[in-house]
Amino acid sequence: MAELLSDAEVEAALGSLPDWQRAGASITRTLKCPTFPAAIALVDRVAAAAEARDHHPDIDIRWRTLTFTCATHSMGGITDLDVGLAREIDRLAAEG
């Protein structure tokens, strides 16, 4: 089972995730896609990656704007699972 990251570990991880920020017991990123279909396509790619990891983000869809929130709810905070998923979301977003 994943272990909670310390505040220092979360801050260090966010240092290599410049588009992410801490929001209490989670990390979050908001991005804008060029079109609504592009946003939904990104959500589909993230969903497939999350399913493969058996670790799922909360996703808020507002037309072309997506907000991803990662937290390990069963642990009540941020773990390496969330940092890894954030990195994968960044990779998928960069692919376009």
PyMOL commands that set and color helices and strands:
alter all, ss='L'
color gray80, all
select helices_A, chain A and resi 7-15+36-53+80-95
alter helices_A, ss='H'
color red, helices_A
select strands_A, chain A and resi 21-22+27-32+58-62+65-70
alter strands_A, ss='S'
color yellow, strands_A
deselect
rebuild
show_as cartoon
